[in-house]
């Protein structure tokens, strides 16, 4: 599935932020939790956008596939938009 350019950039950003949040957990747990909430929100937004652009529910972003939390958030966004 082709993702429009702004969402592709956001896709990369979310993956980067997720990795950063994992590292932050070692040093500052509160900041890591705040950043994780933001990252998961972004993943949900990507799922919503992918639904609107005609994406298939089983076609989560490739960068997310090794991260169950990101895949789950993406599916939640896709599902939420589907129900609207």
mmCIF file of the N, C-alpha and C atoms, coordinates in Angstrom:
data_MODEL
# 
_entry.id   MODEL 
# 
loop_
_atom_site.group_PDB 
_atom_site.id 
_atom_site.type_symbol 
_atom_site.label_atom_id 
_atom_site.label_alt_id 
_atom_site.label_comp_id 
_atom_site.label_asym_id 
_atom_site.label_entity_id 
_atom_site.label_seq_id 
_atom_site.pdbx_PDB_ins_code 
_atom_site.Cartn_x 
_atom_site.Cartn_y 
_atom_site.Cartn_z 
_atom_site.occupancy 
_atom_site.B_iso_or_equiv 
_atom_site.pdbx_formal_charge 
_atom_site.auth_seq_id 
_atom_site.auth_comp_id 
_atom_site.auth_asym_id 
_atom_site.auth_atom_id 
_atom_site.pdbx_PDB_model_num 
ATOM 1   N N  . UNK A 1 1  ? 0.835   -1.168 0.000  1.00 0.00 ? 1  UNK A N  1 
ATOM 2   C CA . UNK A 1 1  ? 0.000   0.000  0.000  1.00 0.00 ? 1  UNK A CA 1 
ATOM 3   C C  . UNK A 1 1  ? 0.886   1.240  0.000  1.00 0.00 ? 1  UNK A C  1 
ATOM 4   N N  . UNK A 1 2  ? 0.548   2.212  -0.805 1.00 0.00 ? 2  UNK A N  1 
ATOM 5   C CA . UNK A 1 2  ? 1.309   3.455  -0.875 1.00 0.00 ? 2  UNK A CA 1 
ATOM 6   C C  . UNK A 1 2  ? 0.779   4.424  0.173  1.00 0.00 ? 2  UNK A C  1 
ATOM 7   N N  . UNK A 1 3  ? 1.670   4.963  0.961  1.00 0.00 ? 3  UNK A N  1 
ATOM 8   C CA . UNK A 1 3  ? 1.296   5.947  1.973  1.00 0.00 ? 3  UNK A CA 1 
ATOM 9   C C  . UNK A 1 3  ? 1.686   7.316  1.428  1.00 0.00 ? 3  UNK A C  1 
ATOM 10  N N  . UNK A 1 4  ? 0.791   8.297  1.572  1.00 0.00 ? 4  UNK A N  1 
ATOM 11  C CA . UNK A 1 4  ? 1.119   9.624  1.074  1.00 0.00 ? 4  UNK A CA 1 
ATOM 12  C C  . UNK A 1 4  ? 2.348   10.164 1.797  1.00 0.00 ? 4  UNK A C  1 
ATOM 13  N N  . UNK A 1 5  ? 3.067   11.063 1.131  1.00 0.00 ? 5  UNK A N  1 
ATOM 14  C CA . UNK A 1 5  ? 4.372   11.535 1.617  1.00 0.00 ? 5  UNK A CA 1 
ATOM 15  C C  . UNK A 1 5  ? 4.371   12.022 3.067  1.00 0.00 ? 5  UNK A C  1 
ATOM 16  N N  . UNK A 1 6  ? 3.433   12.872 3.504  1.00 0.00 ? 6  UNK A N  1 
ATOM 17  C CA . UNK A 1 6  ? 3.495   13.312 4.902  1.00 0.00 ? 6  UNK A CA 1 
ATOM 18  C C  . UNK A 1 6  ? 3.376   12.154 5.887  1.00 0.00 ? 6  UNK A C  1 
ATOM 19  N N  . UNK A 1 7  ? 2.530   11.185 5.583  1.00 0.00 ? 7  UNK A N  1 
ATOM 20  C CA . UNK A 1 7  ? 2.401   10.050 6.491  1.00 0.00 ? 7  UNK A CA 1 
ATOM 21  C C  . UNK A 1 7  ? 3.641   9.168  6.468  1.00 0.00 ? 7  UNK A C  1 
ATOM 22  N N  . UNK A 1 8  ? 4.315   9.083  5.338  1.00 0.00 ? 8  UNK A N  1 
ATOM 23  C CA . UNK A 1 8  ? 5.552   8.306  5.273  1.00 0.00 ? 8  UNK A CA 1 
ATOM 24  C C  . UNK A 1 8  ? 6.592   8.924  6.201  1.00 0.00 ? 8  UNK A C  1 
ATOM 25  N N  . UNK A 1 9  ? 6.695   10.248 6.187  1.00 0.00 ? 9  UNK A N  1 
ATOM 26  C CA . UNK A 1 9  ? 7.641   10.918 7.085  1.00 0.00 ? 9  UNK A CA 1 
ATOM 27  C C  . UNK A 1 9  ? 7.234   10.695 8.538  1.00 0.00 ? 9  UNK A C  1 
ATOM 28  N N  . UNK A 1 10 ? 5.947   10.763 8.811  1.00 0.00 ? 10 UNK A N  1 
ATOM 29  C CA . UNK A 1 10 ? 5.468   10.526 10.164 1.00 0.00 ? 10 UNK A CA 1 
ATOM 30  C C  . UNK A 1 10 ? 5.751   9.088  10.581 1.00 0.00 ? 10 UNK A C  1 
ATOM 31  N N  . UNK A 1 11 ? 5.630   8.164  9.651  1.00 0.00 ? 11 UNK A N  1 
ATOM 32  C CA . UNK A 1 11 ? 5.930   6.756  9.896  1.00 0.00 ? 11 UNK A CA 1 
ATOM 33  C C  . UNK A 1 11 ? 7.365   6.605  10.408 1.00 0.00 ? 11 UNK A C  1 
ATOM 34  N N  . UNK A 1 12 ? 8.299   7.267  9.749  1.00 0.00 ? 12 UNK A N  1 
ATOM 35  C CA . UNK A 1 12 ? 9.698   7.203  10.159 1.00 0.00 ? 12 UNK A CA 1 
ATOM 36  C C  . UNK A 1 12 ? 9.878   7.861  11.521 1.00 0.00 ? 12 UNK A C  1 
ATOM 37  N N  . UNK A 1 13 ? 9.228   9.001  11.717 1.00 0.00 ? 13 UNK A N  1 
ATOM 38  C CA . UNK A 1 13 ? 9.340   9.704  12.982 1.00 0.00 ? 13 UNK A CA 1 
ATOM 39  C C  . UNK A 1 13 ? 8.819   8.855  14.137 1.00 0.00 ? 13 UNK A C  1 
ATOM 40  N N  . UNK A 1 14 ? 7.675   8.222  13.945 1.00 0.00 ? 14 UNK A N  1 
ATOM 41  C CA . UNK A 1 14 ? 7.104   7.390  15.004 1.00 0.00 ? 14 UNK A CA 1 
ATOM 42  C C  . UNK A 1 14 ? 8.049   6.249  15.359 1.00 0.00 ? 14 UNK A C  1 
ATOM 43  N N  . UNK A 1 15 ? 8.619   5.609  14.369 1.00 0.00 ? 15 UNK A N  1 
ATOM 44  C CA . UNK A 1 15 ? 9.546   4.516  14.634 1.00 0.00 ? 15 UNK A CA 1 
ATOM 45  C C  . UNK A 1 15 ? 10.767  5.013  15.402 1.00 0.00 ? 15 UNK A C  1 
ATOM 46  N N  . UNK A 1 16 ? 11.260  6.173  15.031 1.00 0.00 ? 16 UNK A N  1 
ATOM 47  C CA . UNK A 1 16 ? 12.412  6.750  15.723 1.00 0.00 ? 16 UNK A CA 1 
ATOM 48  C C  . UNK A 1 16 ? 12.050  7.092  17.171 1.00 0.00 ? 16 UNK A C  1 
ATOM 49  N N  . UNK A 1 17 ? 10.903  7.727  17.354 1.00 0.00 ? 17 UNK A N  1 
ATOM 50  C CA . UNK A 1 17 ? 10.479  8.108  18.700 1.00 0.00 ? 17 UNK A CA 1 
ATOM 51  C C  . UNK A 1 17 ? 10.260  6.886  19.586 1.00 0.00 ? 17 UNK A C  1 
ATOM 52  N N  . UNK A 1 18 ? 9.746   5.811  19.008 1.00 0.00 ? 18 UNK A N  1 
ATOM 53  C CA . UNK A 1 18 ? 9.537   4.582  19.776 1.00 0.00 ? 18 UNK A CA 1 
ATOM 54  C C  . UNK A 1 18 ? 10.874  4.049  20.285 1.00 0.00 ? 18 UNK A C  1 
ATOM 55  N N  . UNK A 1 19 ? 11.874  4.045  19.425 1.00 0.00 ? 19 UNK A N  1 
ATOM 56  C CA . UNK A 1 19 ? 13.202  3.576  19.822 1.00 0.00 ? 19 UNK A CA 1 
ATOM 57  C C  . UNK A 1 19 ? 13.774  4.482  20.912 1.00 0.00 ? 19 UNK A C  1 
ATOM 58  N N  . UNK A 1 20 ? 13.564  5.781  20.769 1.00 0.00 ? 20 UNK A N  1 
ATOM 59  C CA . UNK A 1 20 ? 14.061  6.721  21.770 1.00 0.00 ? 20 UNK A CA 1 
ATOM 60  C C  . UNK A 1 20 ? 13.383  6.494  23.123 1.00 0.00 ? 20 UNK A C  1 
ATOM 61  N N  . UNK A 1 21 ? 12.096  6.227  23.092 1.00 0.00 ? 21 UNK A N  1 
ATOM 62  C CA . UNK A 1 21 ? 11.356  5.994  24.327 1.00 0.00 ? 21 UNK A CA 1 
ATOM 63  C C  . UNK A 1 21 ? 11.880  4.759  25.049 1.00 0.00 ? 21 UNK A C  1 
ATOM 64  N N  . UNK A 1 22 ? 12.249  3.735  24.307 1.00 0.00 ? 22 UNK A N  1 
ATOM 65  C CA . UNK A 1 22 ? 12.802  2.533  24.931 1.00 0.00 ? 22 UNK A CA 1 
ATOM 66  C C  . UNK A 1 22 ? 14.113  2.861  25.653 1.00 0.00 ? 22 UNK A C  1 
ATOM 67  N N  . UNK A 1 23 ? 14.941  3.708  25.049 1.00 0.00 ? 23 UNK A N  1 
ATOM 68  C CA . UNK A 1 23 ? 16.195  4.105  25.688 1.00 0.00 ? 23 UNK A CA 1 
ATOM 69  C C  . UNK A 1 23 ? 15.958  5.009  26.889 1.00 0.00 ? 23 UNK A C  1 
ATOM 70  N N  . UNK A 1 24 ? 14.984  5.919  26.777 1.00 0.00 ? 24 UNK A N  1 
ATOM 71  C CA . UNK A 1 24 ? 14.689  6.830  27.879 1.00 0.00 ? 24 UNK A CA 1 
ATOM 72  C C  . UNK A 1 24 ? 14.243  6.090  29.129 1.00 0.00 ? 24 UNK A C  1 
ATOM 73  N N  . UNK A 1 25 ? 13.591  4.965  28.950 1.00 0.00 ? 25 UNK A N  1 
ATOM 74  C CA . UNK A 1 25 ? 13.086  4.207  30.094 1.00 0.00 ? 25 UNK A CA 1 
ATOM 75  C C  . UNK A 1 25 ? 14.207  3.879  31.077 1.00 0.00 ? 25 UNK A C  1 
ATOM 76  N N  . UNK A 1 26 ? 15.402  3.714  30.559 1.00 0.00 ? 26 UNK A N  1 
ATOM 77  C CA . UNK A 1 26 ? 16.555  3.410  31.405 1.00 0.00 ? 26 UNK A CA 1 
ATOM 78  C C  . UNK A 1 26 ? 16.902  4.613  32.280 1.00 0.00 ? 26 UNK A C  1 
ATOM 79  N N  . UNK A 1 27 ? 16.760  5.829  31.744 1.00 0.00 ? 27 UNK A N  1 
ATOM 80  C CA . UNK A 1 27 ? 17.235  7.022  32.428 1.00 0.00 ? 27 UNK A CA 1 
ATOM 81  C C  . UNK A 1 27 ? 16.144  7.830  33.124 1.00 0.00 ? 27 UNK A C  1 
ATOM 82  N N  . UNK A 1 28 ? 14.963  7.916  32.532 1.00 0.00 ? 28 UNK A N  1 
ATOM 83  C CA . UNK A 1 28 ? 13.885  8.749  33.085 1.00 0.00 ? 28 UNK A CA 1 
ATOM 84  C C  . UNK A 1 28 ? 12.545  8.098  32.751 1.00 0.00 ? 28 UNK A C  1 
ATOM 85  N N  . UNK A 1 29 ? 12.056  7.300  33.664 1.00 0.00 ? 29 UNK A N  1 
ATOM 86  C CA . UNK A 1 29 ? 10.840  6.513  33.415 1.00 0.00 ? 29 UNK A CA 1 
ATOM 87  C C  . UNK A 1 29 ? 9.620   7.392  33.121 1.00 0.00 ? 29 UNK A C  1 
ATOM 88  N N  . UNK A 1 30 ? 9.460   8.496  33.860 1.00 0.00 ? 30 UNK A N  1 
ATOM 89  C CA . UNK A 1 30 ? 8.294   9.363  33.637 1.00 0.00 ? 30 UNK A CA 1 
ATOM 90  C C  . UNK A 1 30 ? 8.314   9.978  32.243 1.00 0.00 ? 30 UNK A C  1 
ATOM 91  N N  . UNK A 1 31 ? 9.464   10.462 31.830 1.00 0.00 ? 31 UNK A N  1 
ATOM 92  C CA . UNK A 1 31 ? 9.583   11.037 30.496 1.00 0.00 ? 31 UNK A CA 1 
ATOM 93  C C  . UNK A 1 31 ? 9.365   9.966  29.429 1.00 0.00 ? 31 UNK A C  1 
ATOM 94  N N  . UNK A 1 32 ? 9.867   8.766  29.680 1.00 0.00 ? 32 UNK A N  1 
ATOM 95  C CA . UNK A 1 32 ? 9.685   7.666  28.728 1.00 0.00 ? 32 UNK A CA 1 
ATOM 96  C C  . UNK A 1 32 ? 8.205   7.327  28.568 1.00 0.00 ? 32 UNK A C  1 
ATOM 97  N N  . UNK A 1 33 ? 7.464   7.301  29.664 1.00 0.00 ? 33 UNK A N  1 
ATOM 98  C CA . UNK A 1 33 ? 6.029   6.999  29.588 1.00 0.00 ? 33 UNK A CA 1 
ATOM 99  C C  . UNK A 1 33 ? 5.270   8.081  28.828 1.00 0.00 ? 33 UNK A C  1 
ATOM 100 N N  . UNK A 1 34 ? 5.634   9.339  29.067 1.00 0.00 ? 34 UNK A N  1 
ATOM 101 C CA . UNK A 1 34 ? 4.996   10.438 28.344 1.00 0.00 ? 34 UNK A CA 1 
ATOM 102 C C  . UNK A 1 34 ? 5.287   10.337 26.847 1.00 0.00 ? 34 UNK A C  1 
ATOM 103 N N  . UNK A 1 35 ? 6.528   10.056 26.516 1.00 0.00 ? 35 UNK A N  1 
ATOM 104 C CA . UNK A 1 35 ? 6.898   9.946  25.108 1.00 0.00 ? 35 UNK A CA 1 
ATOM 105 C C  . UNK A 1 35 ? 6.221   8.733  24.467 1.00 0.00 ? 35 UNK A C  1 
ATOM 106 N N  . UNK A 1 36 ? 6.102   7.634  25.207 1.00 0.00 ? 36 UNK A N  1 
ATOM 107 C CA . UNK A 1 36 ? 5.448   6.446  24.666 1.00 0.00 ? 36 UNK A CA 1 
ATOM 108 C C  . UNK A 1 36 ? 3.983   6.738  24.353 1.00 0.00 ? 36 UNK A C  1 
ATOM 109 N N  . UNK A 1 37 ? 3.303   7.464  25.224 1.00 0.00 ? 37 UNK A N  1 
ATOM 110 C CA . UNK A 1 37 ? 1.905   7.828  24.948 1.00 0.00 ? 37 UNK A CA 1 
ATOM 111 C C  . UNK A 1 37 ? 1.805   8.638  23.660 1.00 0.00 ? 37 UNK A C  1 
ATOM 112 N N  . UNK A 1 38 ? 2.725   9.561  23.472 1.00 0.00 ? 38 UNK A N  1 
ATOM 113 C CA . UNK A 1 38 ? 2.719   10.377 22.259 1.00 0.00 ? 38 UNK A CA 1 
ATOM 114 C C  . UNK A 1 38 ? 2.982   9.524  21.018 1.00 0.00 ? 38 UNK A C  1 
ATOM 115 N N  . UNK A 1 39 ? 3.921   8.601  21.139 1.00 0.00 ? 39 UNK A N  1 
ATOM 116 C CA . UNK A 1 39 ? 4.256   7.724  20.009 1.00 0.00 ? 39 UNK A CA 1 
ATOM 117 C C  . UNK A 1 39 ? 3.066   6.848  19.634 1.00 0.00 ? 39 UNK A C  1 
ATOM 118 N N  . UNK A 1 40 ? 2.409   6.270  20.619 1.00 0.00 ? 40 UNK A N  1 
ATOM 119 C CA . UNK A 1 40 ? 1.264   5.408  20.336 1.00 0.00 ? 40 UNK A CA 1 
ATOM 120 C C  . UNK A 1 40 ? 0.112   6.208  19.734 1.00 0.00 ? 40 UNK A C  1 
ATOM 121 N N  . UNK A 1 41 ? -0.054  7.451  20.172 1.00 0.00 ? 41 UNK A N  1 
ATOM 122 C CA . UNK A 1 41 ? -1.071  8.320  19.575 1.00 0.00 ? 41 UNK A CA 1 
ATOM 123 C C  . UNK A 1 41 ? -0.757  8.553  18.096 1.00 0.00 ? 41 UNK A C  1 
ATOM 124 N N  . UNK A 1 42 ? 0.503   8.803  17.787 1.00 0.00 ? 42 UNK A N  1 
ATOM 125 C CA . UNK A 1 42 ? 0.902   9.003  16.386 1.00 0.00 ? 42 UNK A CA 1 
ATOM 126 C C  . UNK A 1 42 ? 0.649   7.743  15.557 1.00 0.00 ? 42 UNK A C  1 
ATOM 127 N N  . UNK A 1 43 ? 0.926   6.582  16.116 1.00 0.00 ? 43 UNK A N  1 
ATOM 128 C CA . UNK A 1 43 ? 0.689   5.326  15.400 1.00 0.00 ? 43 UNK A CA 1 
ATOM 129 C C  . UNK A 1 43 ? -0.801  5.149  15.108 1.00 0.00 ? 43 UNK A C  1 
ATOM 130 N N  . UNK A 1 44 ? -1.652  5.541  16.074 1.00 0.00 ? 44 UNK A N  1 
ATOM 131 C CA . UNK A 1 44 ? -3.106  5.489  15.853 1.00 0.00 ? 44 UNK A CA 1 
ATOM 132 C C  . UNK A 1 44 ? -3.510  6.416  14.711 1.00 0.00 ? 44 UNK A C  1 
ATOM 133 N N  . UNK A 1 45 ? -2.931  7.606  14.703 1.00 0.00 ? 45 UNK A N  1 
ATOM 134 C CA . UNK A 1 45 ? -3.252  8.555  13.637 1.00 0.00 ? 45 UNK A CA 1 
ATOM 135 C C  . UNK A 1 45 ? -2.841  8.018  12.267 1.00 0.00 ? 45 UNK A C  1 
ATOM 136 N N  . UNK A 1 46 ? -1.724  7.333  12.211 1.00 0.00 ? 46 UNK A N  1 
ATOM 137 C CA . UNK A 1 46 ? -1.289  6.729  10.950 1.00 0.00 ? 46 UNK A CA 1 
ATOM 138 C C  . UNK A 1 46 ? -2.293  5.663  10.517 1.00 0.00 ? 46 UNK A C  1 
ATOM 139 N N  . UNK A 1 47 ? -2.778  4.853  11.464 1.00 0.00 ? 47 UNK A N  1 
ATOM 140 C CA . UNK A 1 47 ? -3.790  3.844  11.150 1.00 0.00 ? 47 UNK A CA 1 
ATOM 141 C C  . UNK A 1 47 ? -5.057  4.480  10.599 1.00 0.00 ? 47 UNK A C  1 
ATOM 142 N N  . UNK A 1 48 ? -5.473  5.592  11.196 1.00 0.00 ? 48 UNK A N  1 
ATOM 143 C CA . UNK A 1 48 ? -6.657  6.295  10.716 1.00 0.00 ? 48 UNK A CA 1 
ATOM 144 C C  . UNK A 1 48 ? -6.430  6.816  9.292  1.00 0.00 ? 48 UNK A C  1 
ATOM 145 N N  . UNK A 1 49 ? -5.262  7.395  9.084  1.00 0.00 ? 49 UNK A N  1 
ATOM 146 C CA . UNK A 1 49 ? -4.937  7.917  7.761  1.00 0.00 ? 49 UNK A CA 1 
ATOM 147 C C  . UNK A 1 49 ? -4.861  6.824  6.714  1.00 0.00 ? 49 UNK A C  1 
ATOM 148 N N  . UNK A 1 50 ? -4.306  5.676  7.096  1.00 0.00 ? 50 UNK A N  1 
ATOM 149 C CA . UNK A 1 50 ? -4.216  4.561  6.154  1.00 0.00 ? 50 UNK A CA 1 
ATOM 150 C C  . UNK A 1 50 ? -5.592  4.032  5.782  1.00 0.00 ? 50 UNK A C  1 
ATOM 151 N N  . UNK A 1 51 ? -6.515  4.013  6.749  1.00 0.00 ? 51 UNK A N  1 
ATOM 152 C CA . UNK A 1 51 ? -7.883  3.607  6.433  1.00 0.00 ? 51 UNK A CA 1 
ATOM 153 C C  . UNK A 1 51 ? -8.487  4.566  5.414  1.00 0.00 ? 51 UNK A C  1 
ATOM 154 N N  . UNK A 1 52 ? -8.333  5.866  5.672  1.00 0.00 ? 52 UNK A N  1 
ATOM 155 C CA . UNK A 1 52 ? -8.923  6.881  4.793  1.00 0.00 ? 52 UNK A CA 1 
ATOM 156 C C  . UNK A 1 52 ? -8.323  6.850  3.389  1.00 0.00 ? 52 UNK A C  1 
ATOM 157 N N  . UNK A 1 53 ? -7.074  6.396  3.278  1.00 0.00 ? 53 UNK A N  1 
ATOM 158 C CA . UNK A 1 53 ? -6.448  6.346  1.949  1.00 0.00 ? 53 UNK A CA 1 
ATOM 159 C C  . UNK A 1 53 ? -6.670  4.997  1.265  1.00 0.00 ? 53 UNK A C  1 
ATOM 160 N N  . UNK A 1 54 ? -7.566  4.183  1.835  1.00 0.00 ? 54 UNK A N  1 
ATOM 161 C CA . UNK A 1 54 ? -7.925  2.927  1.187  1.00 0.00 ? 54 UNK A CA 1 
ATOM 162 C C  . UNK A 1 54 ? -7.060  1.745  1.571  1.00 0.00 ? 54 UNK A C  1 
ATOM 163 N N  . UNK A 1 55 ? -6.369  1.858  2.683  1.00 0.00 ? 55 UNK A N  1 
ATOM 164 C CA . UNK A 1 55 ? -5.496  0.766  3.122  1.00 0.00 ? 55 UNK A CA 1 
ATOM 165 C C  . UNK A 1 55 ? -6.258  -0.460 3.580  1.00 0.00 ? 55 UNK A C  1 
ATOM 166 N N  . UNK A 1 56 ? -5.547  -1.542 3.675  1.00 0.00 ? 56 UNK A N  1 
ATOM 167 C CA . UNK A 1 56 ? -6.099  -2.819 4.120  1.00 0.00 ? 56 UNK A CA 1 
ATOM 168 C C  . UNK A 1 56 ? -5.704  -3.029 5.578  1.00 0.00 ? 56 UNK A C  1 
ATOM 169 N N  . UNK A 1 57 ? -6.641  -3.480 6.415  1.00 0.00 ? 57 UNK A N  1 
ATOM 170 C CA . UNK A 1 57 ? -6.392  -3.604 7.845  1.00 0.00 ? 57 UNK A CA 1 
ATOM 171 C C  . UNK A 1 57 ? -5.189  -4.491 8.155  1.00 0.00 ? 57 UNK A C  1 
ATOM 172 N N  . UNK A 1 58 ? -4.966  -5.530 7.390  1.00 0.00 ? 58 UNK A N  1 
ATOM 173 C CA . UNK A 1 58 ? -3.859  -6.450 7.667  1.00 0.00 ? 58 UNK A CA 1 
ATOM 174 C C  . UNK A 1 58 ? -2.524  -5.946 7.141  1.00 0.00 ? 58 UNK A C  1 
ATOM 175 N N  . UNK A 1 59 ? -2.508  -4.739 6.578  1.00 0.00 ? 59 UNK A N  1 
ATOM 176 C CA . UNK A 1 59 ? -1.301  -4.190 5.965  1.00 0.00 ? 59 UNK A CA 1 
ATOM 177 C C  . UNK A 1 59 ? -0.729  -3.062 6.821  1.00 0.00 ? 59 UNK A C  1 
ATOM 178 N N  . UNK A 1 60 ? -0.339  -3.400 8.058  1.00 0.00 ? 60 UNK A N  1 
ATOM 179 C CA . UNK A 1 60 ? 0.253   -2.385 8.930  1.00 0.00 ? 60 UNK A CA 1 
ATOM 180 C C  . UNK A 1 60 ? 1.608   -1.962 8.373  1.00 0.00 ? 60 UNK A C  1 
ATOM 181 N N  . UNK A 1 61 ? 2.083   -0.763 8.742  1.00 0.00 ? 61 UNK A N  1 
ATOM 182 C CA . UNK A 1 61 ? 3.360   -0.290 8.216  1.00 0.00 ? 61 UNK A CA 1 
ATOM 183 C C  . UNK A 1 61 ? 4.506   -1.274 8.491  1.00 0.00 ? 61 UNK A C  1 
ATOM 184 N N  . UNK A 1 62 ? 5.323   -1.470 7.516  1.00 0.00 ? 62 UNK A N  1 
ATOM 185 C CA . UNK A 1 62 ? 6.437   -2.397 7.617  1.00 0.00 ? 62 UNK A CA 1 
ATOM 186 C C  . UNK A 1 62 ? 7.319   -2.091 8.820  1.00 0.00 ? 62 UNK A C  1 
ATOM 187 N N  . UNK A 1 63 ? 7.561   -0.826 9.081  1.00 0.00 ? 63 UNK A N  1 
ATOM 188 C CA . UNK A 1 63 ? 8.425   -0.441 10.203 1.00 0.00 ? 63 UNK A CA 1 
ATOM 189 C C  . UNK A 1 63 ? 7.841   -0.819 11.557 1.00 0.00 ? 63 UNK A C  1 
ATOM 190 N N  . UNK A 1 64 ? 6.540   -1.030 11.625 1.00 0.00 ? 64 UNK A N  1 
ATOM 191 C CA . UNK A 1 64 ? 5.889   -1.348 12.891 1.00 0.00 ? 64 UNK A CA 1 
ATOM 192 C C  . UNK A 1 64 ? 5.870   -2.847 13.194 1.00 0.00 ? 64 UNK A C  1 
ATOM 193 N N  . UNK A 1 65 ? 6.059   -3.678 12.232 1.00 0.00 ? 65 UNK A N  1 
ATOM 194 C CA . UNK A 1 65 ? 5.747   -5.099 12.359 1.00 0.00 ? 65 UNK A CA 1 
ATOM 195 C C  . UNK A 1 65 ? 6.512   -5.845 13.441 1.00 0.00 ? 65 UNK A C  1 
ATOM 196 N N  . UNK A 1 66 ? 7.662   -5.346 13.845 1.00 0.00 ? 66 UNK A N  1 
ATOM 197 C CA . UNK A 1 66 ? 8.414   -5.994 14.925 1.00 0.00 ? 66 UNK A CA 1 
ATOM 198 C C  . UNK A 1 66 ? 8.096   -5.397 16.291 1.00 0.00 ? 66 UNK A C  1 
ATOM 199 N N  . UNK A 1 67 ? 7.175   -4.446 16.327 1.00 0.00 ? 67 UNK A N  1 
ATOM 200 C CA . UNK A 1 67 ? 6.820   -3.764 17.572 1.00 0.00 ? 67 UNK A CA 1 
ATOM 201 C C  . UNK A 1 67 ? 5.319   -3.921 17.821 1.00 0.00 ? 67 UNK A C  1 
ATOM 202 N N  . UNK A 1 68 ? 4.940   -4.916 18.629 1.00 0.00 ? 68 UNK A N  1 
ATOM 203 C CA . UNK A 1 68 ? 3.519   -5.207 18.853 1.00 0.00 ? 68 UNK A CA 1 
ATOM 204 C C  . UNK A 1 68 ? 2.700   -4.009 19.344 1.00 0.00 ? 68 UNK A C  1 
ATOM 205 N N  . UNK A 1 69 ? 3.284   -3.150 20.182 1.00 0.00 ? 69 UNK A N  1 
ATOM 206 C CA . UNK A 1 69 ? 2.531   -1.985 20.666 1.00 0.00 ? 69 UNK A CA 1 
ATOM 207 C C  . UNK A 1 69 ? 2.190   -1.027 19.534 1.00 0.00 ? 69 UNK A C  1 
ATOM 208 N N  . UNK A 1 70 ? 3.121   -0.832 18.610 1.00 0.00 ? 70 UNK A N  1 
ATOM 209 C CA . UNK A 1 70 ? 2.850   0.048  17.476 1.00 0.00 ? 70 UNK A CA 1 
ATOM 210 C C  . UNK A 1 70 ? 1.813   -0.562 16.543 1.00 0.00 ? 70 UNK A C  1 
ATOM 211 N N  . UNK A 1 71 ? 1.907   -1.854 16.312 1.00 0.00 ? 71 UNK A N  1 
ATOM 212 C CA . UNK A 1 71 ? 0.924   -2.526 15.452 1.00 0.00 ? 71 UNK A CA 1 
ATOM 213 C C  . UNK A 1 71 ? -0.468  -2.432 16.085 1.00 0.00 ? 71 UNK A C  1 
ATOM 214 N N  . UNK A 1 72 ? -0.543  -2.666 17.374 1.00 0.00 ? 72 UNK A N  1 
ATOM 215 C CA . UNK A 1 72 ? -1.839  -2.604 18.063 1.00 0.00 ? 72 UNK A CA 1 
ATOM 216 C C  . UNK A 1 72 ? -2.427  -1.192 17.972 1.00 0.00 ? 72 UNK A C  1 
ATOM 217 N N  . UNK A 1 73 ? -1.602  -0.171 18.214 1.00 0.00 ? 73 UNK A N  1 
ATOM 218 C CA . UNK A 1 73 ? -2.089  1.206  18.137 1.00 0.00 ? 73 UNK A CA 1 
ATOM 219 C C  . UNK A 1 73 ? -2.534  1.544  16.716 1.00 0.00 ? 73 UNK A C  1 
ATOM 220 N N  . UNK A 1 74 ? -1.782  1.076  15.724 1.00 0.00 ? 74 UNK A N  1 
ATOM 221 C CA . UNK A 1 74 ? -2.144  1.316  14.325 1.00 0.00 ? 74 UNK A CA 1 
ATOM 222 C C  . UNK A 1 74 ? -3.502  0.682  14.022 1.00 0.00 ? 74 UNK A C  1 
ATOM 223 N N  . UNK A 1 75 ? -3.696  -0.581 14.471 1.00 0.00 ? 75 UNK A N  1 
ATOM 224 C CA . UNK A 1 75 ? -4.976  -1.266 14.252 1.00 0.00 ? 75 UNK A CA 1 
ATOM 225 C C  . UNK A 1 75 ? -6.118  -0.532 14.957 1.00 0.00 ? 75 UNK A C  1 
ATOM 226 N N  . UNK A 1 76 ? -5.863  -0.028 16.164 1.00 0.00 ? 76 UNK A N  1 
ATOM 227 C CA . UNK A 1 76 ? -6.904  0.713  16.872 1.00 0.00 ? 76 UNK A CA 1 
ATOM 228 C C  . UNK A 1 76 ? -7.326  1.947  16.086 1.00 0.00 ? 76 UNK A C  1 
ATOM 229 N N  . UNK A 1 77 ? -6.355  2.665  15.524 1.00 0.00 ? 77 UNK A N  1 
ATOM 230 C CA . UNK A 1 77 ? -6.673  3.839  14.713 1.00 0.00 ? 77 UNK A CA 1 
ATOM 231 C C  . UNK A 1 77 ? -7.463  3.452  13.466 1.00 0.00 ? 77 UNK A C  1 
ATOM 232 N N  . UNK A 1 78 ? -7.033  2.374  12.824 1.00 0.00 ? 78 UNK A N  1 
ATOM 233 C CA . UNK A 1 78 ? -7.736  1.890  11.620 1.00 0.00 ? 78 UNK A CA 1 
ATOM 234 C C  . UNK A 1 78 ? -9.164  1.511  11.968 1.00 0.00 ? 78 UNK A C  1 
ATOM 235 N N  . UNK A 1 79 ? -9.322  0.750  13.055 1.00 0.00 ? 79 UNK A N  1 
ATOM 236 C CA . UNK A 1 79 ? -10.651 0.310  13.483 1.00 0.00 ? 79 UNK A CA 1 
ATOM 237 C C  . UNK A 1 79 ? -11.541 1.493  13.879 1.00 0.00 ? 79 UNK A C  1 
ATOM 238 N N  . UNK A 1 80 ? -10.974 2.456  14.629 1.00 0.00 ? 80 UNK A N  1 
ATOM 239 C CA . UNK A 1 80 ? -11.752 3.617  15.040 1.00 0.00 ? 80 UNK A CA 1 
ATOM 240 C C  . UNK A 1 80 ? -12.286 4.374  13.824 1.00 0.00 ? 80 UNK A C  1 
ATOM 241 N N  . UNK A 1 81 ? -11.440 4.561  12.831 1.00 0.00 ? 81 UNK A N  1 
ATOM 242 C CA . UNK A 1 81 ? -11.866 5.299  11.634 1.00 0.00 ? 81 UNK A CA 1 
ATOM 243 C C  . UNK A 1 81 ? -12.896 4.493  10.855 1.00 0.00 ? 81 UNK A C  1 
ATOM 244 N N  . UNK A 1 82 ? -12.751 3.188  10.849 1.00 0.00 ? 82 UNK A N  1 
ATOM 245 C CA . UNK A 1 82 ? -13.696 2.306  10.145 1.00 0.00 ? 82 UNK A CA 1 
ATOM 246 C C  . UNK A 1 82 ? -15.092 2.422  10.751 1.00 0.00 ? 82 UNK A C  1 
ATOM 247 N N  . UNK A 1 83 ? -15.165 2.593  12.060 1.00 0.00 ? 83 UNK A N  1 
ATOM 248 C CA . UNK A 1 83 ? -16.459 2.650  12.741 1.00 0.00 ? 83 UNK A CA 1 
ATOM 249 C C  . UNK A 1 83 ? -17.151 4.007  12.634 1.00 0.00 ? 83 UNK A C  1 
ATOM 250 N N  . UNK A 1 84 ? -16.413 5.023  12.175 1.00 0.00 ? 84 UNK A N  1 
ATOM 251 C CA . UNK A 1 84 ? -17.009 6.370  12.074 1.00 0.00 ? 84 UNK A CA 1 
ATOM 252 C C  . UNK A 1 84 ? -17.950 6.467  10.912 1.00 0.00 ? 84 UNK A C  1 
# 
